[in-house]
């Protein structure tokens, strides 16, 4: 039995515009971050994660991604992406695991194959959602979803009546600060909250449509490097997300603290906790006010490389493995 490790990593992400509405086929803009998750795999006599014997049936992402492997494996996972934060830890884990497992099997998967694997793992874990996170964590850089004017198509994915056309985005040199509330909020319940709201109240559908229009305007501003307009639209999007009920007091506090020093700010990810993001030319000042309000700031570099193979096994702090609903 070979004891060779196969190691891959994938970046986290943050949503500039379009979270939640993208589930209903609306546009979204997502950028990869310079914080990554690294996964190593090798064949073994038992299934272990970070040295602990595990029942993979209790680990949905691992269960799905090893569904046709046929042998036990050791897994090492380390993360620079906080879990339950809306920064794509679940999708980055799925992307890195998929690449490492496929490479261990002697395969050379394409990006589209990895997205299918990672998105499949996300659906298996949480039951609903879009391929937005998986696409961003596999491809890296920046992606747009369902932006008709964008020509650089990467792939189109359909599920039921919904279709997501994913395109590549040239990422301009912009400065963002993410503020983590420290409240873990898995995606599944937040997506379900909006689904129920939408079924009961036509007003929710109108908000989702408006979010789609805001995202298209924001995408145009991003391409033109119009920071003032993009920031204004980000703040507007946060108000719409708040109306849908997926913000919280802690997120609003960090957003409001950031606004005097930013072009705009909003929650990013599924909401209910997790993170917000500010577009700013004063990242150190924004980080300072986020910290003063009890948040954990990350000054980030956007547009990082996507899923890739690494030369040495995962080393560092083991990541917290999602047990059920993804984020």
C-alpha positions as CSV (number, residue, x, y, z in Angstrom):
1,X,0.0,0.0,0.0
2,X,1.4,3.4,-1.1
3,X,1.9,5.9,1.7
4,X,2.4,8.8,-0.7
5,X,0.5,12.0,0.2
6,X,-1.4,13.9,-2.5
7,X,-2.0,17.5,-1.4
8,X,-4.2,20.2,-2.9
9,X,-5.5,23.6,-1.8
10,X,-8.3,25.9,-2.8
11,X,-9.1,29.5,-1.9
12,X,-11.9,30.9,0.2
13,X,-14.2,33.5,-1.4
14,X,-16.4,36.4,-0.7
15,X,-19.5,37.6,-2.5
16,X,-19.4,41.1,-3.8
17,X,-23.0,41.1,-4.8
18,X,-25.8,38.5,-5.3
19,X,-25.8,36.0,-2.5
20,X,-29.1,34.3,-1.9
21,X,-30.7,35.7,-5.1
22,X,-28.2,33.6,-7.1
23,X,-30.0,30.5,-5.8
24,X,-33.0,31.6,-7.9
25,X,-31.0,32.1,-11.1
26,X,-30.1,35.8,-10.5
27,X,-26.6,37.2,-11.2
28,X,-23.8,37.3,-8.7
29,X,-20.2,38.5,-8.5
30,X,-17.7,36.5,-6.4
31,X,-14.0,37.0,-5.8
32,X,-11.5,34.4,-4.4
33,X,-9.4,35.4,-1.4
34,X,-5.8,34.8,-0.5
35,X,-6.9,32.6,2.5
36,X,-6.8,28.9,1.6
37,X,-7.8,25.4,2.7
38,X,-5.3,22.6,2.2
39,X,-6.1,18.9,2.1
40,X,-3.8,15.9,1.9
41,X,-4.9,12.3,1.2
42,X,-3.2,8.9,1.1
43,X,-4.4,5.3,1.1
44,X,-4.7,3.7,4.5
45,X,-6.0,0.7,6.5
46,X,-8.5,3.0,8.2
47,X,-10.3,6.2,7.5
48,X,-8.8,9.0,9.6
49,X,-9.1,12.8,9.6
50,X,-6.2,14.7,11.1
51,X,-5.1,11.5,12.9
52,X,-8.6,10.6,14.4
53,X,-10.4,7.5,13.4
54,X,-13.7,8.6,11.8
55,X,-16.9,7.2,10.4
56,X,-17.1,8.9,7.0
57,X,-20.9,8.5,6.9
58,X,-21.0,11.3,9.5
59,X,-18.9,13.6,7.3
60,X,-21.1,14.3,4.2
61,X,-18.4,16.1,2.1
62,X,-16.0,13.2,2.6
63,X,-18.8,10.6,2.0
64,X,-19.7,12.2,-1.3
65,X,-16.2,12.7,-2.6
66,X,-15.1,9.2,-1.7
67,X,-18.3,7.5,-3.0
68,X,-16.5,5.5,-5.7
69,X,-13.0,5.2,-4.2
70,X,-13.3,1.7,-2.7
71,X,-10.6,1.9,-0.1
72,X,-9.8,3.7,3.2
73,X,-7.8,6.9,3.3
74,X,-6.0,9.2,5.7
75,X,-7.0,12.9,5.4
76,X,-5.1,15.9,6.6
77,X,-6.9,19.3,6.5
78,X,-5.7,22.7,7.5
79,X,-7.5,26.0,7.0
80,X,-6.9,29.8,6.9
81,X,-10.6,30.2,6.2
82,X,-12.9,30.5,9.2
83,X,-15.7,28.0,9.2
84,X,-19.4,29.1,9.2
85,X,-18.4,32.6,8.2
86,X,-19.7,32.9,4.6
87,X,-16.2,32.8,3.2
88,X,-16.6,29.5,1.4
89,X,-14.9,27.1,3.8
90,X,-17.2,24.3,2.8
91,X,-16.7,24.8,-0.9
92,X,-13.0,25.3,-0.6
93,X,-12.8,22.1,1.4
94,X,-14.8,20.2,-1.2
95,X,-12.7,21.7,-4.1
96,X,-9.3,20.8,-2.4
97,X,-10.5,17.4,-1.4
98,X,-11.8,16.6,-4.8
99,X,-8.5,17.6,-6.5
100,X,-6.4,15.6,-4.0
101,X,-8.6,12.5,-4.2
102,X,-8.7,12.6,-8.0
103,X,-5.0,13.1,-8.2
104,X,-4.3,10.2,-5.8
105,X,-6.3,8.0,-8.3
106,X,-4.1,9.1,-11.1
107,X,-6.6,11.4,-12.7
108,X,-6.1,14.9,-14.1
109,X,-9.4,16.6,-13.6
110,X,-10.5,19.7,-15.5
111,X,-11.9,22.7,-13.6
112,X,-15.4,21.7,-14.8
113,X,-15.0,18.2,-13.3
114,X,-13.8,19.7,-10.0
115,X,-16.7,22.1,-9.9
116,X,-19.2,19.2,-10.5
117,X,-17.5,17.3,-7.7
118,X,-17.4,20.2,-5.3
119,X,-21.0,21.3,-6.1
120,X,-22.2,17.8,-5.7
121,X,-20.6,17.6,-2.3
122,X,-22.3,20.9,-1.3
123,X,-25.7,19.7,-2.4
124,X,-25.2,16.3,-0.6
125,X,-24.3,18.2,2.6
126,X,-26.8,21.0,2.6
127,X,-29.5,20.0,0.1
128,X,-29.8,23.3,-1.7
129,X,-27.8,26.2,-3.1
130,X,-26.0,27.3,-6.3
131,X,-22.7,26.3,-7.9
132,X,-21.4,29.8,-7.2
133,X,-19.1,29.0,-4.2
134,X,-17.7,25.8,-5.9
135,X,-17.0,27.7,-9.1
136,X,-15.2,30.5,-7.3
137,X,-13.1,28.2,-5.1
138,X,-12.1,26.0,-8.1
139,X,-11.5,28.7,-10.6
140,X,-10.1,31.4,-8.4
141,X,-9.7,35.0,-9.5
142,X,-13.2,36.3,-9.9
143,X,-16.4,34.9,-11.4
144,X,-19.7,36.2,-12.5
145,X,-22.9,34.2,-12.5
146,X,-25.7,34.8,-15.0
147,X,-24.3,38.1,-16.3
148,X,-25.6,38.1,-19.9
149,X,-23.1,40.7,-21.2
150,X,-20.1,38.8,-20.1
151,X,-18.5,36.7,-22.9
152,X,-15.8,34.7,-21.2
153,X,-17.9,31.6,-20.3
154,X,-16.4,29.0,-18.1
155,X,-19.3,26.6,-17.7
156,X,-23.1,26.4,-17.5
157,X,-24.7,24.2,-14.8
158,X,-28.4,23.4,-14.6
159,X,-30.4,21.9,-11.7
160,X,-34.1,21.4,-12.2
161,X,-35.5,24.6,-13.7
162,X,-32.5,26.8,-12.7
163,X,-29.5,27.4,-14.8
164,X,-26.2,29.2,-13.8
165,X,-23.9,30.5,-16.5
166,X,-20.5,31.1,-14.9
167,X,-18.0,33.5,-16.6
168,X,-14.5,34.6,-15.8
169,X,-14.0,38.1,-14.4
170,X,-10.9,40.3,-14.7
171,X,-10.3,41.4,-11.1
172,X,-9.3,45.0,-10.7
173,X,-6.9,46.1,-8.0
174,X,-9.4,46.9,-5.1
175,X,-8.9,46.8,-1.4
176,X,-11.4,44.9,0.7
177,X,-11.7,44.2,4.5
178,X,-13.7,41.4,5.8
179,X,-15.1,41.6,9.3
180,X,-16.0,38.3,11.0
181,X,-18.7,38.5,13.7
182,X,-17.5,35.2,15.1
183,X,-21.1,33.8,14.9
184,X,-21.2,30.6,12.9
185,X,-24.2,30.5,10.6
186,X,-24.4,27.6,8.2
187,X,-25.9,28.3,4.8
188,X,-28.6,25.7,4.7
189,X,-31.0,27.3,7.3
190,X,-30.6,30.8,5.8
191,X,-31.4,29.6,2.3
192,X,-34.4,27.7,3.6
193,X,-35.6,30.8,5.5
194,X,-35.7,32.8,2.2
195,X,-37.3,29.9,0.4
196,X,-40.2,29.8,2.9
197,X,-40.5,33.6,2.9
198,X,-40.6,33.6,-1.0
199,X,-43.3,30.9,-1.0
200,X,-45.5,32.8,1.5
201,X,-45.0,36.4,0.3
202,X,-44.6,37.8,-3.3
203,X,-42.8,40.8,-1.8
204,X,-39.7,38.5,-1.3
205,X,-39.7,37.7,-5.0
206,X,-39.7,41.5,-5.8
207,X,-36.7,41.9,-3.5
208,X,-34.8,39.1,-5.1
209,X,-35.5,40.6,-8.5
210,X,-34.2,44.0,-7.3
211,X,-31.1,42.3,-6.0
212,X,-30.5,40.9,-9.4
213,X,-30.7,44.4,-11.0
214,X,-28.3,45.8,-8.3
215,X,-25.8,43.0,-9.1
216,X,-25.8,43.8,-12.8
217,X,-25.2,47.5,-12.1
218,X,-22.4,46.5,-9.6
219,X,-20.8,44.2,-12.1
220,X,-20.6,47.1,-14.6
221,X,-19.1,49.3,-11.9
222,X,-16.5,46.7,-11.0
223,X,-15.4,46.4,-14.6
224,X,-15.1,50.2,-14.9
225,X,-13.3,50.4,-11.6
226,X,-16.0,52.8,-10.3
227,X,-15.4,52.3,-6.6
228,X,-17.9,54.9,-5.5
229,X,-20.8,53.3,-7.5
230,X,-19.8,49.8,-6.6
231,X,-19.7,50.7,-2.9
232,X,-23.0,52.4,-3.0
233,X,-24.6,49.3,-4.6
234,X,-23.0,47.0,-2.0
235,X,-24.6,49.1,0.8
236,X,-27.9,49.0,-1.0
237,X,-27.6,45.2,-1.4
238,X,-27.1,44.9,2.4
239,X,-30.3,46.7,3.0
240,X,-32.2,44.3,0.7
241,X,-30.6,41.3,2.4
242,X,-31.7,42.8,5.7
243,X,-35.3,43.1,4.5
244,X,-35.1,39.4,3.6
245,X,-34.1,38.7,7.2
246,X,-30.7,37.3,6.8
247,X,-28.7,40.0,8.5
248,X,-28.4,40.4,12.3
249,X,-27.4,43.0,14.8
250,X,-23.8,42.0,14.9
251,X,-23.4,42.2,11.1
252,X,-25.3,45.6,11.0
253,X,-23.0,46.9,13.7
254,X,-19.8,46.1,11.7
255,X,-21.3,47.4,8.5
256,X,-22.3,50.7,10.1
257,X,-18.9,51.1,11.7
258,X,-17.2,50.6,8.4
259,X,-19.3,52.9,6.3
260,X,-17.6,56.2,7.3
261,X,-14.3,54.9,6.0
262,X,-15.5,52.9,3.1
263,X,-17.2,53.2,-0.3
264,X,-19.7,50.7,0.9
265,X,-20.2,47.6,3.0
266,X,-22.5,44.6,3.3
267,X,-22.8,41.1,4.7
268,X,-21.2,38.5,2.6
269,X,-22.3,34.9,2.3
270,X,-25.5,33.5,3.8
271,X,-25.8,35.9,6.7
272,X,-27.3,35.2,10.1
273,X,-23.8,35.8,11.4
274,X,-20.5,35.1,9.7
275,X,-18.9,38.0,7.8
276,X,-19.4,41.4,6.2
277,X,-17.1,43.0,3.7
278,X,-16.2,46.7,3.0
279,X,-14.7,48.2,-0.1
280,X,-12.2,50.8,1.1
281,X,-9.1,52.8,0.4
282,X,-8.4,52.8,4.2
283,X,-8.1,49.1,5.1
284,X,-6.2,49.7,8.3
285,X,-8.8,52.1,9.6
286,X,-11.6,49.8,8.7
287,X,-9.9,46.9,10.3
288,X,-9.4,49.1,13.4
289,X,-13.1,50.0,13.7
290,X,-14.2,46.4,13.0
291,X,-12.0,45.2,15.9
292,X,-13.3,48.0,18.2
293,X,-16.8,46.7,17.6
294,X,-15.9,43.1,18.6
295,X,-15.3,41.8,15.1
296,X,-12.3,40.0,13.7
297,X,-10.9,41.9,10.7
298,X,-9.1,40.4,7.7
299,X,-7.4,42.7,5.2
300,X,-7.6,40.5,2.1
301,X,-6.1,40.3,-1.3
302,X,-8.7,39.3,-3.8
303,X,-8.4,37.4,-7.1
304,X,-6.2,34.6,-5.8
305,X,-5.3,31.4,-7.7
306,X,-7.9,28.6,-7.7
307,X,-7.6,25.0,-6.7
308,X,-4.1,23.7,-7.2
309,X,-1.8,20.9,-6.3
310,X,0.8,21.5,-3.6
311,X,4.2,19.9,-3.0
312,X,4.0,19.0,0.7
313,X,1.3,17.6,3.0
314,X,-1.0,19.9,4.9
315,X,0.7,21.4,7.9
316,X,-0.7,23.8,10.5
317,X,-3.9,24.1,12.4
318,X,-6.4,21.4,11.5
319,X,-9.7,22.9,10.1
320,X,-13.0,22.3,11.8
321,X,-14.8,19.8,9.6
322,X,-18.4,20.6,8.8
323,X,-20.6,17.8,10.2
324,X,-23.8,18.5,8.4
325,X,-25.1,21.6,6.7
326,X,-22.5,23.3,4.6
327,X,-21.7,27.0,4.4
